[in-house]
Amino acid sequence: MKSTLKMIMSLENGKSTTLSLAAPRQNLTAADVTAFLTEVIAKQAIVVNGSPVTAIKKIYIEDVDEKVLA
């Protein structure tokens, strides 16, 4: 099974952006991710088309199970 951390954030222009991280560590918590994203937002470290990230919308881990066809 493949896991991907999805972090959806609001932009200043009213749109949203998604950061994806493949294979997040097993013991990752919402508090860990929130602390990281709060720092990213405070430092305006992510800017998309001139619009900085302003808020966290949603954080989740997506699990995908691959099945090979015979």
C-alpha positions, 0 to 999 in steps of 0.5 A, a space after each residue: 500500500 502506498 501512503 501520501 500525506 496531502 496538505 491542502 492550504 488556502 492562498 491569499 487570492 482565495 484559491 487553494 494549493 495542495 502539497 503532497 509528500 510520498 511515504 510519510 513516517 508512520 508516527 506522523 501526527 496532525 500536530 506535527 504537520 500543523 506546526 510545520 505548516 504554521 511556520 511555513 505560513 508565518 514565513 510566507 515560504 510558499 507562494 503560488 503565482 504571486 499569492 502566499 499561503 494564508 491558512 491550512 484547509 485540510 491535512 490527511 493521509 491517502 492510502 492507495 492499494 495497487 493490484 496487478 492485473 493477471 
